């Protein structure tokens, strides 16, 4: 099968190839965001920068009611109802509360302990660039159906800013939604894709253990909270793993444990916190009861009083087959079928999943590793960076998807 027949359009009639000047502008825009990262629900500068550039292109973006993030329709007049369901393209705009450790980078973060270490600056720039290309094509009468851009705040804040965006009408009239997420293990110029679940559910767990303390010379008169915390840390994950089918991948991993202040004092209070991740949607729904029961069982065995704060996070992102195939066809049209690789379901969480509770959609892993580079600059690490060729790849793939999307979809 030829590339042209797989895409449904020949390369010379499929518009949306990025010019060198627009690529340069988008790289500069991404670097500006990278230098000025903002945490979830604080993305005021980022929102203003996106809004200004869209308005310069003749578009009418609407800032979300939360005060950060925005939506913008292309191919619709203000107040016009779409004749067909909209294709939505989603980007997340927030950064992480970690330091940028790239010592030799001219566009490293200028904000202490803040960094775009998950690639949201790339996601934002890709969707912005796609919007600029589509707006130009619409002005020339070449855009066949309307498209909505969603710039969503607070993806890193459980249970995710997607819920507020949905409540504010971001999905009204939308029939299908697409997104990308940077993947430092995939070369720039390529994407990773799969049908079905591509991420996992992710919840946050916080535990407080309390009991009478005392002198370490008389531990029998105390609730030994250090030992109790240690047993909760070790035994609870093991119990959980034996109370569900191992194929659902329900896993508890600790990120913090804290107890005591002096070597000869049994403390009265201990704390643990971590994340609960799950590959399976149904098992995720059962996870809180399973985790609560395991914690209570271990804490009671050690005479500790437990207080559990189980914070619901996000369900798995489950790629719709047709939406994933649209991304596959779009990428094949731009870069050829060899530019697409299969990817595994990860244990990372993503609030893009909330959109998929309402409309079908899919997320692709956007390669950002410099080809030939051996060192992996992993996500959520202070030295994370991206090969900026990925911006052009993402824009051209999304633009192709807008032209190849022939689904009637279902409107939210």
N, C-alpha and C positions, 0 to 999 in steps of 0.2 A: 504494500500500500504506500502510495506517495505521501509526502508531507501535505501536499495541497488537498488530496482527497480526505486525509484524516482530519484536517482542520476544517474542511468545508468551504474554504476560500483559498484562492491562490495568494501567494505572498505579495504580489504586486497590487492587489486590491484590498488587502487587509491593512487598514490605516492604523496609525498610532505608534510608529517607530520614533523613538526619542531623538531629538536633535542634540548635537554636542553642546549647544548653548544652554538648552534646558537641563541637560544632565549636569553641567557645571553649576547652574543655579541651584539645583536640588542638592548637590553635594554641599554647597555653601550653606543652604538652609539646614541640612542635617547637622553639619558641624556647629552651627549656631545653637541648635537645640542641645547638642551634646555638651556644649560649654555652659549651658544654663539649665540644668536638670531641675525639675520640680516634682515634689511628691504628690501622691494621690489626693485629689480634691484641692490642691494648691496650684494647679497648672494655669495660672492667670496669664503669665507672659507667653507661655506656649500657645494658649487659646487665642490670644490677641494676634500672635504672629501668623497663625493659620488663617484666621478670619481676614486679616489685612490682605494676604496674598490671594485668597479666593475672591474677595471683593474687587481686587485689582483686575481679576480675570472676568469681571462682569457677573459674578455669581452672588447669591444672597444667602449666606450661611446664617444659621440660627444657633445662638449659644444656648446650651442646655440650662434648665431651671436651676441646676446645682451651682451655676456660675462658672464652671469650667467644662470644656468639651463642647462640641458643636456638631450639627448635622447640616448637610447641604445637598440639595437636589439639582441635578443637571438634566436639562431637557424638559422641565416643567415650568410653567408660569406660576407666579405666586398664587396660592389658593386653588390651583388646578388639580383635579383628581386624575390620576394616571389611568389610561385606557387599558394598560396591562400592568401586572405586578412589577414593582421595582426590583432591580438587582442592587443589593447593598454591598458596599465595600467597607470593612471596619478596620480601624487602627486604634491602638491604645497609646496614650500620650504621657503617662506618668513615668517617673524614674524611681530608683531604689535608694534607701538610706544607708549607702555604703560609700567609702572613699574611692575616688578614681586614682589608681596607682600607676597609670601610664606616664612614666617620667619623661619620655622623649616625644610626647605627642603634642603638637601645637594647638590642638583643639580639645585638650583634656578639660575636665570639669573645672569651672571657676568657683564652684560652691562647695564648701567643706562638707565632707561626709554625705555627698549626694552624687549619684552617677547614673548615666543611662547604660547600665550594665546588663540589660536584658534585650537591648535592641529596639526599644519602643520608638526611639528617634528615627530609626530606619523604617519601621512600620508606618509611622506618621508621614514621613517624607514620600514613601511609595504611594500611599493613598492620596496625598496632596498632589503629587506629580501626575497620577492617573486623572485626578479631577481637572487639572490644567489642560491635559491633552484632550480629554473628552469635551471640555467646554469649548476648546478651539474647533474640534470636529463638529460639535453641535452648531456652532455659529456658521459653519460652512454647509450645513444641511446634511451631514454625513452620519449623525448618530441616530440609529433606528429606534431606540427605546430608552426611557429615562433611567438614570442611575442615581443612587443615593450614597453619599459619603458620610460615614459615621466616625467621628473622632471622639473616642470615649475616654473619660478620665478614670483614674483609680482602679486600674486592673489589678494592681498589687495589694489592694486593701480588701480583705475578705469581708463579705462574700462577693465583692467585685462591683465596680462602677457600671457594669453592663445592666444591672437591675434598675438603677436609676435612669439610665438612658432609655431602656425599654418602657419604663413607667412614663417617661416624658414623650413617648410617641415615636421613638427612633425607628420602630419596626412598622409603623402604620403604613399600609399599602405595599409593604415589602413581600416579595414572594420567594426570594432566595438571598443568602448572604455568604460572602467569601472573606477570607482573611489569610494573612501569612504570619509566620513567626520565624524569627532568625534562628538558624541552626549552624553553630560553629563547627559542626562535624561534617557538613556538606559544603563542597566547593562552590564559590560564587559562579553563577552561570547555570546552576542546577537547582532543582527542587526535590524534596522528599514528599511522598504522597502515599496515602492508603485509604481504602474504604473502611468504614466502621470506626471504632474508637482509636483516637490518635494521641490523646492525653488521658490522664487519670483524674479521679475525684481527689480533692484535697481539702481537709478540714484542719482546724487548729485545736489543740488540746492543752489546757492549763489545769494543773492539780495543786492543791494546797493540802498538806498533811499537818495535823496538829496533835499535841499530846503533852502531858506533863514532862518537863525536862528535869535536869538535876546534875549531880556530880558524876563524872565518869567512873569514880570509885564505887558507885552504887547504882549501876545500870538496871538492877532488878526492881528498883523503885521508880523507874521512869518508863516512858514509852520511847524506846530507842529509835528516834526519827531518822537518824542517819542510815541505820540498817533498814528501816522501813522504806525509806526513799530508794535505797539501793535495790531492794527486792522488787519494788514497783517498777523500777527502771529495767530490771532484767526479766522478771516473771510475767509482767502484763503483756509485752509483745509476744512472748512465747505462748501464753494462754490464748491470745487472739488468733495466732496462727493455727491453733489446733481446733478452733471452734467454727471455722468456715472452710469451705472448699479451697484448697490451696491455689486453684486456678483463678480465683477472683482477685488474688494479689492484695489482700487487705494487710496493710503493714503500718505499724506505729514506730516512728523514729524520733528519738529525743534530741532536742537542740539545746536544752538548758536544764541543769539540776543545781539546786542551791540549798545548803543547810549549814547552820552553825557559824560561830565566830571564834571560838577558842578550842584548843585541843583537849581541855579537861572539863568541858561543859557539854552535856547532852542537850541539844537545842529543843525548843518548844514548837518550832515551826520549820517546815521544809517545803520547797516548791520544785515542780518539774513542769516543763512545757515542751511540746513537740508537735509533729504533724501526723495525721492519719491519712494514708493514701490508699486508693482502691481502684482496681482496673475495671470493675464491674458495676454497672449502675444499680442493679437490685441489691447487691451486697452493700453498696454505699448507703442505701436507704436504711439498712439494718445496723450499720456500723455503730451509731451512738449507743444503742442498747447493749451491744456486745462489749464495747469498750467500758461502759459504766459498770457492768457486772463484773468484769475482770478486775478493775481497779478496786471496787468495794471488797471483793473476795481477798485480795492480797493485803489491802490495808487493814481489814478486820483481823486477819491472821496475826498481824503485828501490833494490834491494839492501837492503831492510829485512826484518828477521825479524818475522813477525806472530804474535801470540797472540790467538785469537778466543774470546770467551765468548758463545755464542749461547744466550740464555735463552728457552725456549719459554714463550709466554704463553697466549693463549686463541684458540680457533677463532671463526669468525663466529657470531653469533646468527642462526639460521635459523628464522623463524616458521612453525610448522605451520599449514596453511590452516584446519583446523577450530578450532584454539585461537584464531587471530586472528579468525575469524568470531564466536566466543563473545564476545570483547572488543567486537567491533563491535556485536553485538546488545545487549550489556549497556549500552554507551554510548548507543546509540539509544534504549533503553528509558528512560534517565534524562534525556538532554539532546536527543534528536532526532537524526536522521541527519545534519543539517547541522553537528553538533558534531564530526564525524569527517572528517579530511583525510588524503589520501595523503601518505606521507613517503618520502624517498629513503634508500637504504642509506648509512650514514655510514662514515667511516674510523676511528671510535672503536672501542675494544675493550671487551668486557663479559664477565665470567666467568659470567653467566647461561647462556652457551653450553654450559658443562659439564653443566648439568642436562639440556639438550636432547639430549645424547649418550645419555641413558637413557630419557627420556619425552618425548612431544610437549608443546609449550608455545608461548607467544608473549609478546612484550614490546610494550607500547604506549609511545609518547612522550607524556608527560603535560605539557600546556601549563602553563607557569608565568609567562609574560610578562603583565604588567598590560596589559589591552586599551588600545590607544591610545599605549602607551609606545614611543617611537622608539628609545631606546637599548637595545641588546641586552646584558644582563649575562651574558656567556658562561660556559660551564662551565670549571672549573679556573682561574678568575680570582678574585682576592681580593675583588672587589666583587659577586660573584654573590649573588643573592637571589631569592626566589620570591613570587609572589602567593599568599597562603595560602588563597584560595578553591580552589586546586588540591587541597588536602587533602580537602575535601568531595567534589569531583568524583571523586577517586580512590577514596575509601571507597565512595561510592554505586555506582560502576561495578563494583568488585570484589564488593560485596554482591549486585548484580544478577547478576553472572556466577555466583556460588554458587547462585543460584536457577534460572538458565537452563541450567546445565550438566546435560545429560542423556546424556552420553557414558559408555559402559562403560569406555572407555579401556584402557590396558594398564598393569599394575602393575609398578613397578620392583623 
